[in-house]
Amino acid sequence: MQETIRIYTFTLFERDEMKWMKWMVLVLFAALMIGGCSPGKRYERRLNKELASGVRYDSLFMGISFGMTSKEFYQHCWGLNKDSLVKQGLANMSVQYDINEELAYPATMNFYPIFGDDKIVEMPVRFIYNGWAPWNKELSASNLALDVKRWYEKIYGRGFITVSHPMNGEAYTKIDGNRRITIYVENDLYVWARFTDMQYKIEIDSPTTANQN
């Protein structure tokens, strides 16, 4: 009788242990799946895939592109200004484009490139709704960011993914070849879209390049 009870007890223990092990396997599997599908992993996979393709997407907007020299950029913007498409921005330190139809509400866009070796390698663009007010939630920066994303999806195609910006929280990013577009909220007022030539960035950040400089 005691032997029967002992065998029965061990059998129950083995069943509980098997259930626990199965549960742990499921938890580990789920963790691996979540980790592999996280925005950070998706971003890294997309970046590596696009850079490995060797395809370049240098077009930005309004005829401006990566690789333009500073002289070419100034001449191009002078022509846009003559055609009344753009004007001088704040403190004459940027180019301003008035958005009247592209977004849900009228807005202002200011931009000025970052040059590397006298060529455009990055283009920060700042947006603000013209009628912004702290009590008007429809014109909030978070809504503006979504509005800009929808506009850019019409121009550059769908495929923006949500990632975590190192300083500004949630952001939307899209990578095509060497061109990365990142949209993020700076504060209650402003939204930024940043175009980056990732091929140039990787070359500059690489240890080999750093040792040569």
Rosetta silent file (secondary structure, phi, psi, omega in degrees, C-alpha in Angstrom):
SEQUENCE: MQETIRIYTFTLFERDEMKWMKWMVLVLFAALMIGGCSPGKRYERRLNKELASGVRYDSLFMGISFGMTSKEFYQHCWGLNKDSLVKQGLANMSVQYDINEELAYPATMNFYPIFGDDKIVEMPVRFIYNGWAPWNKELSASNLALDVKRWYEKIYGRGFITVSHPMNGEAYTKIDGNRRITIYVENDLYVWARFTDMQYKIEIDSPTTANQN
SCORE:     score description
SCORE:     0.000 S_00000001
   1 L     0.000  -46.312  178.464    0.000    0.000    0.000 S_00000001
   2 H   -62.296  -37.887  178.749    2.828    2.423    0.928 S_00000001
   3 H   -64.624  -38.513  178.937    4.628    1.514   -2.313 S_00000001
   4 H   -64.708  -43.141  178.349    1.483    2.330   -4.300 S_00000001
   5 H   -63.358  -40.697 -178.799    1.160    5.723   -2.583 S_00000001
   6 H   -64.357  -44.142  179.573    4.846    6.464   -3.231 S_00000001
   7 H   -63.735  -41.970 -179.275    4.549    5.603   -6.941 S_00000001
   8 H   -64.025  -40.277  179.084    1.377    7.682   -7.255 S_00000001
   9 H   -63.957  -44.726  178.758    3.106   10.654   -5.547 S_00000001
  10 H   -63.928  -36.231  179.636    6.103   10.454   -7.885 S_00000001
  11 H   -64.531  -42.547  177.273    3.786   10.229  -10.883 S_00000001
  12 H   -63.551  -40.951  179.662    1.985   13.428   -9.854 S_00000001
  13 H   -63.000  -42.717  179.706    5.333   15.152   -9.290 S_00000001
  14 H   -64.022  -39.231  179.086    6.592   14.109  -12.746 S_00000001
  15 H   -64.654  -43.545  179.134    3.400   15.396  -14.369 S_00000001
  16 H   -63.146  -39.635 -179.992    3.729   18.755  -12.602 S_00000001
  17 H   -64.902  -41.108  178.948    7.390   18.951  -13.600 S_00000001
  18 H   -64.204  -42.002  177.329    6.542   18.214  -17.243 S_00000001
  19 H   -61.225  -42.606 -179.634    3.833   20.915  -17.211 S_00000001
  20 H   -63.676  -42.088 -179.978    6.305   23.387  -15.711 S_00000001
  21 H   -66.215  -41.078  177.938    8.942   22.558  -18.321 S_00000001
  22 H   -62.741  -40.764  179.887    6.426   22.912  -21.167 S_00000001
  23 H   -63.900  -41.655  179.440    5.312   26.249  -19.762 S_00000001
  24 H   -65.072  -39.709  178.197    8.917   27.468  -19.545 S_00000001
  25 H   -62.233  -42.740  178.817    9.599   26.388  -23.133 S_00000001
  26 H   -63.309  -41.613  179.761    6.527   28.307  -24.312 S_00000001
  27 H   -63.535  -45.796  179.730    7.615   31.400  -22.372 S_00000001
  28 H   -63.472  -40.747  179.157   11.138   31.276  -23.815 S_00000001
  29 H   -63.327  -43.292  179.304    9.785   30.720  -27.322 S_00000001
  30 H   -63.877  -40.175  179.642    7.416   33.670  -26.952 S_00000001
  31 H   -63.599  -40.996  178.473   10.249   35.870  -25.661 S_00000001
  32 H   -65.212  -40.122  179.920   12.415   34.956  -28.639 S_00000001
  33 H   -65.819  -42.946  179.719    9.571   35.663  -31.047 S_00000001
  34 H   -65.089  -42.483  179.051    8.823   39.035  -29.435 S_00000001
  35 H   -63.134  -40.747 -179.423   12.496   39.967  -29.423 S_00000001
  36 H   -70.865  -23.055 -178.583   12.893   39.007  -33.068 S_00000001
  37 L  -103.940    7.724 -178.552    9.823   41.029  -34.054 S_00000001
  38 L   -66.966  154.745  179.628   10.610   44.091  -31.928 S_00000001
  39 H   -54.571  -38.860 -179.871   10.819   47.467  -33.709 S_00000001
  40 H   -62.584  -43.054  178.720   14.563   47.633  -33.039 S_00000001
  41 H   -67.021  -42.621  178.943   15.185   44.260  -34.662 S_00000001
  42 H   -61.221  -40.902  179.484   12.913   45.092  -37.597 S_00000001
  43 H   -62.855  -47.240 -178.459   14.781   48.364  -38.070 S_00000001
  44 H   -62.551  -42.551  179.041   18.205   46.681  -38.033 S_00000001
  45 H   -62.624  -43.808 -178.948   17.094   44.002  -40.493 S_00000001
  46 H   -65.404  -43.294 -179.859   15.617   46.594  -42.846 S_00000001
  47 H   -60.568  -48.230 -179.185   18.696   48.830  -42.637 S_00000001
  48 H   -62.934  -40.866 -179.684   21.086   45.959  -43.387 S_00000001
  49 H   -64.983  -45.399 -177.281   18.915   44.700  -46.236 S_00000001
  50 H   -68.242  -41.373  178.739   18.566   48.107  -47.884 S_00000001
  51 H   -67.256  -36.217  179.499   22.252   48.989  -47.599 S_00000001
  52 H   -68.333  -21.949 -178.744   23.235   45.570  -48.948 S_00000001
  53 H   -67.294  -25.132 -179.206   21.055   46.163  -52.021 S_00000001
  54 L    75.907    1.678 -179.642   23.489   48.814  -53.258 S_00000001
  55 L   -83.810  136.529  178.696   20.563   50.894  -54.560 S_00000001
  56 L  -106.339  135.698  172.600   20.744   54.632  -53.939 S_00000001
  57 L  -120.215   94.098 -175.027   17.744   56.850  -53.272 S_00000001
  58 L   -96.227  -13.434 -177.639   19.147   60.371  -53.337 S_00000001
  59 E   -69.249  133.687  178.531   15.963   62.295  -54.127 S_00000001
  60 E  -110.150  -82.202  177.879   14.634   64.387  -51.209 S_00000001
  61 E  -165.336  158.015  177.090   12.048   67.003  -52.243 S_00000001
  62 L    54.317   30.164  179.816   11.623   70.057  -54.499 S_00000001
  63 L    81.764    4.260  178.634   14.429   68.841  -56.752 S_00000001
  64 E   -91.016  144.338 -177.105   16.924   68.691  -53.861 S_00000001
  65 E  -147.460  159.798  171.100   18.980   65.534  -53.432 S_00000001
  66 L   -58.952  145.647  177.296   21.815   63.958  -51.484 S_00000001
  67 L    94.003  -13.392  175.801   25.169   64.757  -53.080 S_00000001
  68 L   -63.046  137.264  173.898   24.296   68.331  -54.050 S_00000001
  69 E   -76.922  165.963  179.089   27.155   70.712  -53.341 S_00000001
  70 H   -61.340  -38.603  178.882   26.502   73.820  -51.267 S_00000001
  71 H   -64.232  -43.561  179.276   26.768   75.957  -54.405 S_00000001
  72 H   -63.332  -39.708  179.306   24.259   73.767  -56.260 S_00000001
  73 H   -63.970  -47.380 -178.909   21.869   73.905  -53.295 S_00000001
  74 H   -63.206  -41.828  178.791   22.018   77.702  -53.042 S_00000001
  75 H   -64.432  -40.319 -179.805   21.520   78.126  -56.790 S_00000001
  76 H   -65.560  -44.161 -179.604   18.587   75.703  -56.776 S_00000001
  77 H   -68.671  -31.469  175.587   16.888   77.449  -53.847 S_00000001
  78 H   -62.102  -40.510  177.327   17.477   80.825  -55.511 S_00000001
  79 H   -66.109  -40.679  177.288   15.543   79.514  -58.497 S_00000001
  80 H   -63.604  -36.887  178.903   12.728   78.232  -56.261 S_00000001
  81 H   -67.472  -40.813  178.271   12.622   81.626  -54.576 S_00000001
  82 H   -61.573  -32.890  179.294   12.399   83.433  -57.911 S_00000001
  83 L   -86.612    7.567  178.518    9.407   81.229  -58.761 S_00000001
  84 L    61.654   29.710  177.963    7.819   82.183  -55.400 S_00000001
  85 L   -90.927  -29.484  178.211    7.844   78.550  -54.235 S_00000001
  86 L  -137.890  169.544  175.161   10.009   79.171  -51.164 S_00000001
  87 E  -147.404  174.988  179.593   11.285   82.137  -49.170 S_00000001
  88 E   -67.314  138.746 -178.732   13.869   82.869  -46.506 S_00000001
  89 L   -88.537 -160.977 -176.355   13.132   81.185  -43.222 S_00000001
  90 H   -58.649  129.198  177.571   13.605   82.250  -39.612 S_00000001
  91 H    56.388   23.933 -178.539   16.530   84.633  -39.112 S_00000001
  92 H    55.387   29.546 -178.712   17.510   83.939  -42.724 S_00000001
  93 L  -109.460    6.700 -179.863   19.059   80.676  -41.516 S_00000001
  94 L  -155.583  173.967  175.756   16.758   78.298  -43.364 S_00000001
  95 E  -104.705  134.211 -177.128   14.506   77.900  -46.373 S_00000001
  96 E  -111.970  134.743  174.413   10.761   78.189  -45.732 S_00000001
  97 E  -124.364  127.129 -179.941    7.976   76.477  -47.629 S_00000001
  98 E   -88.781  119.809 -178.134    4.349   77.313  -46.851 S_00000001
  99 E   -93.585  112.093 -177.273    2.187   74.177  -46.807 S_00000001
 100 L  -108.402  -28.401 -173.509   -1.338   75.063  -47.846 S_00000001
 101 L  -126.699  -21.890 -171.468   -2.825   71.858  -49.263 S_00000001
 102 L   -70.931  -29.523 -178.788   -0.562   68.881  -48.524 S_00000001
 103 L  -109.272  174.214 -178.150   -1.534   68.497  -44.855 S_00000001
 104 L   -65.840  -30.082  179.269   -4.867   68.529  -43.049 S_00000001
 105 L  -135.226  154.536  177.975   -4.250   72.113  -41.883 S_00000001
 106 L   -56.401  139.981 -176.974   -1.994   74.934  -43.149 S_00000001
 107 E  -147.441  170.173  178.041    1.548   74.552  -41.854 S_00000001
 108 E  -122.478  138.259 -178.213    5.070   75.900  -42.263 S_00000001
 109 E  -123.380  124.419  176.475    8.116   73.862  -43.215 S_00000001
 110 E  -118.267  137.852 -178.805   11.688   75.085  -42.655 S_00000001
 111 E  -147.014  153.200  172.914   14.760   73.225  -43.857 S_00000001
 112 L  -161.364  131.136 -171.839   18.499   73.595  -44.276 S_00000001
 113 L   -77.924  163.490  168.756   20.909   70.759  -45.110 S_00000001
 114 E  -105.276  129.608 -176.599   23.905   69.359  -43.304 S_00000001
 115 E  -103.335  144.341  171.785   26.936   69.086  -45.582 S_00000001
 116 E  -131.943  123.673 -174.583   29.728   66.517  -45.497 S_00000001
 117 L    55.858   36.915  178.715   32.683   67.074  -47.814 S_00000001
 118 L    62.990   28.419  174.952   30.633   69.971  -49.250 S_00000001
 119 E  -132.006  147.640  179.721   27.782   67.639  -50.258 S_00000001
 120 E   -66.082  123.202  178.286   24.322   67.223  -48.754 S_00000001
 121 E  -121.324  -14.336  179.297   24.352   64.183  -46.455 S_00000001
 122 E  -154.679  146.720  179.894   21.423   65.047  -44.192 S_00000001
 123 E  -135.028   98.663  173.725   18.333   67.253  -44.366 S_00000001
 124 E   -79.089  134.124 -179.081   16.530   68.217  -41.144 S_00000001
 125 E  -127.868  126.978 -178.569   13.033   69.596  -41.811 S_00000001
 126 E  -108.881  134.164 -179.277   10.941   71.315  -39.145 S_00000001
 127 E  -118.434  148.901  171.273    7.126   71.514  -39.275 S_00000001
 128 E  -151.514  137.213  171.925    4.569   73.531  -37.329 S_00000001
 129 E   -70.285  133.547 -177.183    0.829   73.991  -37.774 S_00000001
 130 L   -63.980  -33.316 -177.308    0.194   77.700  -38.384 S_00000001
 131 L   -95.606   21.237 -176.301   -2.841   77.798  -36.099 S_00000001
 132 L   -58.243  139.844  172.532   -1.217   75.943  -33.205 S_00000001
 133 L  -151.298  147.244 -175.289   -2.457   76.789  -29.715 S_00000001
 134 L   -59.151  -27.474 -178.336   -1.984   74.862  -26.461 S_00000001
 135 L   -90.932   -7.742 -178.824   -5.738   74.285  -26.098 S_00000001
 136 L   -95.582   94.529 -175.372   -6.273   73.126  -29.707 S_00000001
 137 H   -68.566  -26.098  178.776   -5.623   69.377  -29.573 S_00000001
 138 H   -64.642  -27.215 -179.220   -6.376   68.925  -33.284 S_00000001
 139 H  -103.678   27.108  179.049   -3.278   70.992  -34.058 S_00000001
 140 L   -71.533  159.982  179.332   -1.035   69.158  -31.581 S_00000001
 141 H   -64.910  -34.255  179.447    2.461   68.080  -32.583 S_00000001
 142 H   -65.010  -39.040  175.492    1.505   64.401  -32.235 S_00000001
 143 H   -68.908  -36.218  178.149   -1.290   64.865  -34.792 S_00000001
 144 H   -63.676  -40.140  179.286    1.088   66.823  -37.012 S_00000001
 145 H   -60.946  -43.441  176.955    3.586   63.950  -36.953 S_00000001
 146 H   -65.228  -37.295  179.344    0.898   61.529  -38.167 S_00000001
 147 H   -63.676  -45.576  178.016   -0.170   64.079  -40.773 S_00000001
 148 H   -63.103  -40.947  179.131    3.404   64.389  -42.083 S_00000001
 149 H   -60.932  -44.231  178.830    3.739   60.605  -42.131 S_00000001
 150 H   -62.189  -41.106  178.394    0.570   60.253  -44.251 S_00000001
 151 H   -62.617  -45.729 -178.427    1.849   62.934  -46.629 S_00000001
 152 H   -67.920  -29.965  176.554    5.238   61.248  -46.934 S_00000001
 153 H   -64.414  -31.708  176.561    3.620   57.864  -47.558 S_00000001
 154 H   -70.564  -32.153 -176.949    2.033   59.379  -50.657 S_00000001
 155 H   -87.888  -49.316 -171.070    5.423   60.648  -51.846 S_00000001
 156 H  -104.956   -3.253  178.915    7.906   57.990  -50.711 S_00000001
 157 L    96.172  161.861  178.495    5.603   54.993  -50.326 S_00000001
 158 L   -74.968  169.143  178.205    4.265   53.049  -47.376 S_00000001
 159 L   123.580    8.405  174.580    6.503   51.156  -44.997 S_00000001
 160 L   -68.309  134.935  175.877    7.163   53.508  -42.077 S_00000001
 161 E  -114.568  154.078  179.567    7.738   51.570  -38.873 S_00000001
 162 E   -88.040  126.630  179.771    7.435   52.839  -35.312 S_00000001
 163 E  -131.265  174.519  178.210   10.732   52.985  -33.422 S_00000001
 164 E  -101.050  116.611  177.441   12.058   54.554  -30.245 S_00000001
 165 E   -77.005  137.545 -175.283   13.937   57.809  -30.820 S_00000001
 166 L   -59.438  -25.413 -177.587   16.912   58.166  -28.415 S_00000001
 167 L  -123.048  -19.400 -171.185   15.781   61.611  -27.226 S_00000001
 168 L  -122.941   21.507  175.193   12.215   62.174  -28.412 S_00000001
 169 E    72.857 -137.582 -175.136   10.336   58.952  -27.710 S_00000001
 170 E   -67.081  138.470  179.279    8.217   57.386  -30.423 S_00000001
 171 E  -142.652  163.425  176.199    9.238   58.046  -34.022 S_00000001
 172 E  -116.196  132.159 -177.712    8.363   56.836  -37.514 S_00000001
 173 E  -137.406  150.110  179.246   11.125   55.738  -39.843 S_00000001
 174 E  -142.334  135.424 -179.188   11.461   54.400  -43.373 S_00000001
 175 E  -122.967  127.479  173.951   14.582   53.176  -45.160 S_00000001
 176 E  -130.701  110.425 -176.681   14.992   52.875  -48.918 S_00000001
 177 L    58.734 -120.995 -179.739   18.504   52.010  -50.034 S_00000001
 178 L   -88.181  -10.111 -172.844   20.776   54.639  -48.503 S_00000001
 179 E   -95.854  121.012  174.568   17.954   57.056  -47.606 S_00000001
 180 E  -111.897  132.847  175.098   16.437   57.009  -44.137 S_00000001
 181 E  -115.365  124.823  178.790   13.493   59.243  -43.247 S_00000001
 182 E  -124.950  128.039  179.809   12.691   59.698  -39.561 S_00000001
 183 E  -113.843  128.721 -179.609    9.700   61.686  -38.285 S_00000001
 184 E  -151.546  158.890  179.443    9.502   62.626  -34.600 S_00000001
 185 E   -90.333  128.685  176.495    7.953   65.127  -32.210 S_00000001
 186 L   -84.611  -47.016 -179.834   10.321   67.649  -30.630 S_00000001
 187 L  -158.958 -162.946 -178.899    7.823   69.223  -28.220 S_00000001
 188 L   -64.749  -18.354 -171.249    4.193   70.379  -28.133 S_00000001
 189 L  -103.400  -46.579 -167.773    4.880   72.745  -31.012 S_00000001
 190 L  -110.859  147.986  172.092    7.348   71.261  -33.501 S_00000001
 191 E  -124.690  141.578  177.877    7.731   68.085  -35.537 S_00000001
 192 E  -116.645  143.955  166.017   10.911   67.118  -37.384 S_00000001
 193 E  -120.419  127.934 -175.942   11.496   64.957  -40.435 S_00000001
 194 E  -121.668  119.147  176.207   15.144   64.055  -40.912 S_00000001
 195 E   -94.929  125.491 -176.246   16.511   62.662  -44.182 S_00000001
 196 E  -128.990  132.430  172.082   19.839   60.872  -43.683 S_00000001
 197 E   -82.224   98.988 -173.938   22.253   59.320  -46.169 S_00000001
 198 H   -68.233  -27.342  177.697   22.980   56.180  -44.159 S_00000001
 199 H   -64.250  -43.359  177.510   25.799   55.097  -46.443 S_00000001
 200 H   -65.747  -42.690 -178.321   27.693   58.280  -45.644 S_00000001
 201 H   -61.232  -43.126 -179.324   26.868   57.995  -41.939 S_00000001
 202 H   -66.741  -40.363  179.107   28.177   54.420  -41.728 S_00000001
 203 H   -63.793  -41.211  179.865   31.362   55.334  -43.594 S_00000001
 204 H   -67.955  -38.356 -176.357   31.999   58.279  -41.258 S_00000001
 205 H   -81.016  -10.770 -175.101   31.244   56.223  -38.135 S_00000001
 206 L   -71.784  146.224 -179.788   33.368   53.234  -39.171 S_00000001
 207 H   -59.668  -35.278 -178.742   36.663   52.667  -37.251 S_00000001
 208 H   -62.373  -45.705  179.399   38.633   52.548  -40.520 S_00000001
 209 H   -65.149  -40.078 -178.842   37.425   56.000  -41.535 S_00000001
 210 H   -62.563  -38.197 -179.628   38.031   57.358  -38.034 S_00000001
 211 H   -70.341  -27.687 -178.554   41.646   56.120  -38.136 S_00000001
 212 H   -77.836  -25.839 -175.808   42.231   57.776  -41.498 S_00000001
 213 L   -83.656    0.000    0.000   41.018   61.182  -40.289 S_00000001
